[in-house]
Amino acid sequence: MQFTDFSLDQRLLQSLKHMGITAPTAIQEQALPIALAGKDLMASSKTGSGKTLAFLLPALQRVISTRALTKRDPRVLILLPTRELAHQVYSQLRLLVANTQYKAISVLGGENFNDQAKALAKEPHFIVATPGRIADHLEQKHLFLNGLELLILDEADRMLDLGFAPQLKAINEAADHKRRQTLMFSATLDHSEINDIAATLLKNPAHIAIGAAHSEHNDIHQRIFLCDHLDHKEALLTRLLQDEQHKQVIIFTATRPDTERLAAKLSAQGFATAALSGELKQTARNQIMDQFARGLQQVLVTTDVASRGLDLLNVSLVINFDMPKFAEEYVHRIGRTGRAGAKGDAISLVGPKDWDNFKKVQVFLRKTFEISVIPGLEAKFSGLKDKSKQAPAKRIAKATPAKGNVKVKAAKAAPSRDKRFITGVDVGDAPMRRKPAAPLLQDNDTEEV
């Protein structure tokens, strides 16, 4: 199929041509007819499948071809879980509205609240936002959604994981009318809370699933290296960066201190490196991502804040310095490479602390990885034993009676405990204390006077 088959406005077709996009992807082929027809939609697809255009094109087409419900309220609200992902979607939206009269703004956490209130007062047609900040503006009455025509939720599973369910429900109540259309995109439709929130937000939605969340990404070559300890892991990382052929590299760590420490270490080794984490101010985060996207940095060390939605075509290698806690996040991490049909590499460094999370990834992907080795940097660590299989054996061994003449020491009896109530307990304002009872006198005892 071609984009011309969807009866899109000529201005949209020209923008797509200018962006170098010629044919729709699988998710776009299936989602566009449903969304353009005005129906609610629940869709899932793997990372890098092109779902951003699957909701931006219907949104633009609706605004261009239909009359607004109100003149003051925004017509389209796009919600995303992280600022980086929202910034990415906003950049693509700006390209599509560049040759139209429609205005688009972004409303993200970490940016100036008063400046956002002023931008909202200018009555934009499109808003790209994070749920928490939009809920704040609704509470302050800087924004009204009575005339909202299209509500779009991208990475809905991630928004729920981050605890945005109350904000999503508040936004839904502010825009609760029969003429609103809702599109929900998620990495998976099997999420525990997705169906619950969908029942609240969507009306008789169509369902689309393009590839399972655990399906193999054929454009990404995945390798696993075992590590004994932190020094061994850092030595492996340095060798990989020196030996591997790559354009740009993203390295994922578990915490912000690890990100800063590792970035400083790689910079000292001569690699042009930047560090990105959620604790940075939004302006600093935008600047780092912009410099990396323009090729000014060779290596980006980051937490999971950059694991979703970022479309960086020059990233040819992703390294998991620490394995993610959630198996689904592994898929999003490695999905930063191998995009738009390009080939990519994904390497994971697995030490004793990473072993349990690594096993979860194998179960999630339904795959057993082969272990790769670098000569001279082989690991002594070969994995941990499954504790769940060891536990029953230990219990049986303890319960088995001794045989033959083997003497078994009797277990020591627990020391007797004085159960008499001696120490007082405060009741209200009056402390009470009970004295020990006096011993009873026997017949041959005499009482002192």
Protein Blocks (a to p, Z undefined) as FASTA:
>chain_A
ZZklnopafklmmmmmmnopabdcfklmmmmmmmmnopacdddddehilpmmmmmmmmmm
mmmmpccfbfkbcfbdcddfbfklmmmmmmmmmmmmmmccbdcddddehiafklmmmmmm
nopabdcddfklmmmmmmnopaccklpfbdcdehklmmmmnopmmmmmmmmmmmgcfkbc
cddddfbfkbfklmmmmmmmpghiadddehifkbccfkbccdddddfblmlmmmmmmmmm
mmpccfbdcdddfbfklmmmmmmmmmmnopacddddfkbcfklmmmmmmmmmnopafbdc
ddfklmgopacfklcbdcdfbacfblklmmmmmmmgoiehiacdddddddfklmmmmmmm
mmmnopacdddddehiacfbgbjcdfklmmmmmmmmmmpccehjbdcddddddddddfbd
fbdcdehjbccddddddddddfkbccdZZ
